[in-house]
Amino acid sequence: MPNHKIRLAVFCSGTGSNFKYLHTAIAERPLDAKIVLCISNRSQCGAMEYARENGIAAVHISEKQFASYDEFVASMLDALHEHDIEAIMLAGYMRKVPDAVVAAYPDRMLNIHPALLPKFGGEGMYGIHVHTAVLAAGETESGATVHMVNEEYDKGRIVLQECVPVLSGDTPETLAERVLACEHRLYPAALEKLLDEMKTAEIR
Ligand code: GRF
């Protein structure tokens, strides 16, 4: 389809700095994609505010709003269908994406993780815990990983990685800052790669 912009959803729970960098990079490069939906388990957070300010549909979906897990999943799938979402970027989404949603987007859902997977991934490895573990292990480098999402935490195919040094005197906070800056470069590059893969799949 000529000039077809791939319709993206971002899933966020917090500040949403990766979301902002993605949104800006799409306009600046420019990329054949458009973020049209932000789904969050929190009604008020930096990411949702940014979406609202930028004319992106901001949809609050939390398991707590529903009588059953199935209804929660159905509502997430409905929102994705309603907005014709073709690919999903997880950007600081602090919940496990339901298996049915993962299954609906095979090779079409990316996550960014603040370490060099397969090390320092899995359940409980999020936020500052990751950087604390990296320092405790005496690593000399850390970094960021973008990977496809499958049913297992942080186990999908690795799409891109970038390293940053661990410096003497680093605290979890200073390391987190260096890794986050790396994430902001890496996620747009990974999106570009995904879009290329999607285009190639379309041609075949
Ligand atoms: C990032 O470190 C990302 O790797 C992790 O959560 C953090 C989100 O930060 N999954 P932000 O909300 O994009 O600023």
Boltz pocket constraint, residues with backbone or C-beta under 6 A from the ligand:
constraints:
  - pocket:
      binder: B
      contacts: [[A, 12], [A, 14], [A, 15], [A, 16], [A, 17], [A, 18], [A, 19], [A, 90], [A, 91], [A, 92], [A, 93], [A, 112], [A, 113], [A, 114], [A, 127], [A, 180], [A, 183]]
      max_distance: 6.0
